Amino acid sequence: MASRTATIDRQTRETHCRLTMDLDGQGAYEVATGNGMLDHLVSQLSRHSLIDIGLHSEGDLETGWHHLVEDTGITLGRGLREALGDGVGIRRMGHALVPLDETLAMVAVDLSGRSYACLDIGLSGEMVETLPGDLVRHLLESFAIEARMNLHARILAGVNSHHKAEALFKALARALRDAVELDPRAPGQMPSTKGTIDG
């Protein structure tokens, strides 16, 4: 089987993001973004998807967290798309319901090659520890667009902002774990009647 890995080195005038990703890993992670909550969310994504992620992001923090979070999402999305390759043999779709105390998060993904993010996560206007809640939404949106996947995410119940964000990323991880998995019933098959998941 071909290696399903990616290495991304993305540098702009605002940020520098370096990523390694292995879809067939064990959930090993080494994450350093300068924001503890962002590190925590990406680490949850790795651990519960079993996708190995090495990520180092740095940038112009004097302007706030927006550029760093956005470019981290872009880098993660590009890494996922590169590691998927043509997508032959994958399950393609996945979904998960994840509880965390009073919170219940739902995520569904389709690695279709068509970017779309439908997010109802109830975090705008509040802080998630050190991370503005709206940037959690923007991180997910940037990730979905660059990964060229259809992402639906919703908080079905919840009060605590930390619980909401963490449950979302655990649910995203579990959905991706299913979607990127190679389907033993369809080895070598393209998971689309169009013959491609390239849009």
KEVO-92465 format. One record per residue (C-alpha): residue number from 1; x, y, z. Coordinates in pm, 1 decimal, decimal comma. Example, Ala and Ser with C-alpha at 12.3 -4.5 7.8 and 13.67 -1.06 7.14 Angstrom:
<rs>
R   seq         xx         yy         zz
R     1     1230,0     -450,0      780,0
R     2     1367,0     -106,0      714,0
</rs>
This chain:
<rs>
R   seq         xx         yy         zz
R     1        0,0        0,0        0,0
R     2      127,7      346,4      -88,1
R     3      221,8      568,6      202,4
R     4      -62,8      802,1      297,6
R     5      146,2     1083,7      438,2
R     6      194,8     1454,2      381,5
R     7      454,6     1716,5      460,0
R     8      346,9     2079,5      433,9
R     9      567,8     2384,1      488,8
R    10      357,1     2696,7      443,9
R    11      512,0     3037,0      495,5
R    12      355,0     3378,2      444,0
R    13      445,2     3726,1      565,9
R    14      217,9     3658,0      863,1
R    15      277,4     3296,1      965,2
R    16      492,7     2988,5      920,5
R    17      322,5     2650,1      960,9
R    18      502,0     2316,4      932,0
R    19      306,8     1991,1      927,4
R    20      367,2     1620,0      898,4
R    21       67,5     1387,3      878,3
R    22       23,7     1010,4      854,2
R    23     -330,4      881,8      799,5
R    24     -225,6      530,4      900,1
R    25      -70,1      629,1     1230,7
R    26     -159,2      557,9     1590,9
R    27     -271,0      902,4     1701,9
R    28       75,2     1027,6     1793,9
R    29      101,0     1405,7     1807,9
R    30      350,9     1682,2     1865,6
R    31      176,3     2017,7     1846,9
R    32      313,8     2364,9     1919,7
R    33      119,5     2673,4     1810,2
R    34      178,3     2910,1     2100,4
R    35     -187,4     2879,4     2204,7
R    36     -258,1     2610,8     2463,4
R    37     -621,5     2561,8     2365,0
R    38     -538,0     2533,4     1995,8
R    39     -268,9     2279,0     2081,8
R    40     -526,6     2086,6     2286,0
R    41     -782,6     2076,6     2003,9
R    42     -534,1     1961,3     1738,7
R    43     -400,5     1699,6     1981,8
R    44     -755,3     1566,8     2032,2
R    45     -798,3     1552,7     1655,5
R    46     -486,0     1340,4     1624,9
R    47     -545,0     1109,1     1919,4
R    48     -903,9     1017,4     1838,6
R    49     -862,3      989,3     1460,5
R    50     -542,8      781,6     1491,8
R    51     -387,3     1025,5     1243,6
R    52      -30,2     1112,1     1342,6
R    53       18,8     1488,9     1341,3
R    54      333,9     1691,3     1387,1
R    55      251,8     2063,0     1377,3
R    56      448,0     2376,7     1450,7
R    57      283,5     2713,6     1384,3
R    58      417,6     3059,0     1456,3
R    59      315,5     3404,6     1344,4
R    60      236,9     3769,3     1404,8
R    61       64,4     3733,0     1741,1
R    62       78,9     4107,1     1800,2
R    63     -227,1     4125,7     1571,8
R    64     -414,8     3858,7     1768,4
R    65     -477,0     3488,5     1701,7
R    66     -669,6     3515,1     1373,8
R    67     -385,8     3472,0     1123,5
R    68     -224,8     3187,1     1315,2
R    69     -550,7     2994,4     1362,5
R    70     -661,2     3044,6     1002,1
R    71     -326,5     2938,1      858,4
R    72     -312,0     2638,7     1092,2
R    73     -651,2     2528,7      957,1
R    74     -535,0     2581,3      599,2
R    75     -221,1     2377,4      661,2
R    76     -408,7     2091,4      828,6
R    77     -659,2     2082,0      542,9
R    78     -392,5     2077,0      273,9
R    79     -210,9     1803,8      460,8
R    80     -520,1     1585,7      477,5
R    81     -592,0     1632,4      107,9
R    82     -232,8     1553,9       10,1
R    83     -218,3     1244,7      231,3
R    84     -545,8     1112,8       83,7
R    85     -408,2     1115,7     -269,3
R    86     -674,4      999,6     -513,9
R    87     -878,4      844,7     -232,6
R    88     -901,5      500,3     -388,6
R    89    -1028,2      244,1     -139,4
R    90    -1137,0      481,2      138,5
R    91    -1477,2      475,1      305,7
R    92    -1505,9      847,6      219,8
R    93    -1783,8      935,4      466,6
R    94    -1796,6      927,3      842,9
R    95    -1998,7     1064,1     1130,2
R    96    -1986,5     1070,3     1509,1
R    97    -2183,3     1172,8     1816,2
R    98    -1954,0     1253,2     2107,6
R    99    -2060,4     1343,6     2461,5
R   100    -1847,4     1536,9     2708,9
R   101    -2023,1     1590,6     3040,3
R   102    -2322,8     1816,7     2961,0
R   103    -2218,8     1860,7     2596,9
R   104    -2314,7     1654,2     2293,4
R   105    -2143,0     1720,1     1958,7
R   106    -2236,2     1585,9     1616,2
R   107    -2001,3     1584,0     1317,0
R   108    -2045,6     1433,0      971,4
R   109    -1787,2     1447,7      692,9
R   110    -1768,5     1352,4      327,9
R   111    -1426,4     1354,8      162,2
R   112    -1595,0     1432,1     -166,7
R   113    -1351,7     1682,4     -316,7
R   114    -1617,4     1953,4     -276,2
R   115    -1559,3     2205,7       -0,1
R   116    -1850,3     2297,5      224,7
R   117    -1877,7     2378,9      594,0
R   118    -2210,9     2397,8      775,7
R   119    -2132,8     2487,6     1137,0
R   120    -2377,9     2545,0     1421,5
R   121    -2147,5     2530,1     1721,9
R   122    -2264,5     2810,0     1950,8
R   123    -1923,4     2955,4     2034,5
R   124    -1934,2     3305,6     1883,9
R   125    -1884,0     3590,6     2127,9
R   126    -1717,5     3386,1     2401,1
R   127    -1368,8     3272,6     2485,7
R   128    -1264,4     2908,6     2485,6
R   129     -989,0     2940,8     2743,6
R   130     -719,1     3131,8     2546,4
R   131     -893,9     3106,9     2207,9
R   132    -1179,0     3328,7     2082,7
R   133    -1478,3     3104,8     2016,1
R   134    -1535,8     3239,1     1666,2
R   135    -1184,6     3126,0     1573,7
R   136    -1284,5     2767,2     1655,9
R   137    -1550,1     2803,8     1387,8
R   138    -1300,5     2963,9     1149,6
R   139    -1045,5     2687,6     1213,5
R   140    -1301,6     2422,7     1118,5
R   141    -1411,1     2619,9      812,7
R   142    -1054,3     2672,4      689,1
R   143     -975,2     2304,1      746,8
R   144    -1282,5     2188,9      551,4
R   145    -1221,0     2423,4      259,0
R   146     -857,9     2321,7      212,4
R   147     -925,1     1951,1      271,7
R   148    -1198,8     1981,7        8,7
R   149    -1444,5     1802,9      227,4
R   150    -1807,1     1850,1      322,1
R   151    -1821,4     1916,7      697,4
R   152    -2132,8     1943,6      910,3
R   153    -2075,6     2015,6     1279,1
R   154    -2330,5     2096,6     1544,9
R   155    -2350,5     2127,1     1921,3
R   156    -2671,5     1949,7     2017,6
R   157    -2642,1     2028,9     2390,5
R   158    -2390,1     2211,2     2601,1
R   159    -2306,8     2498,3     2833,9
R   160    -1930,0     2506,2     2890,3
R   161    -1730,6     2649,9     2599,3
R   162    -1428,3     2425,5     2662,9
R   163    -1651,4     2117,9     2658,7
R   164    -1817,4     2231,4     2335,1
R   165    -1488,8     2285,1     2151,5
R   166    -1326,9     1965,9     2279,5
R   167    -1631,6     1751,8     2200,4
R   168    -1642,1     1899,4     1848,9
R   169    -1282,4     1805,3     1777,9
R   170    -1323,7     1457,5     1923,5
R   171    -1630,8     1408,8     1704,0
R   172    -1444,0     1541,7     1400,7
R   173    -1163,4     1301,3     1477,9
R   174    -1393,4     1000,4     1504,1
R   175    -1572,9     1095,0     1182,3
R   176    -1242,2     1134,0      997,9
R   177    -1115,0      805,1     1138,5
R   178    -1402,0      629,4      962,1
R   179    -1383,9      838,4      644,1
R   180    -1011,3      790,6      573,3
R   181    -1013,5      420,9      663,1
R   182     -949,7      178,3      381,3
R   183    -1262,8      -28,6      320,6
R   184    -1176,8     -400,8      318,4
R   185    -1492,1     -469,0      114,0
R   186    -1390,1     -229,5     -162,9
R   187    -1014,0     -251,4     -206,0
R   188     -887,7      -50,8     -500,2
R   189    -1228,9       94,9     -573,9
R   190    -1301,5      464,6     -613,9
R   191    -1576,1      557,4     -363,8
R   192    -1784,2      748,0     -619,9
R   193    -2000,3      665,9     -917,9
R   194    -1828,2      956,5    -1095,2
R   195    -1499,8      772,6    -1081,0
R   196    -1327,7     1051,4     -886,7
R   197    -1347,2     1242,8     -559,2
R   198    -1155,5     1530,1     -711,5
R   199    -1449,9     1768,7     -708,5
</rs>
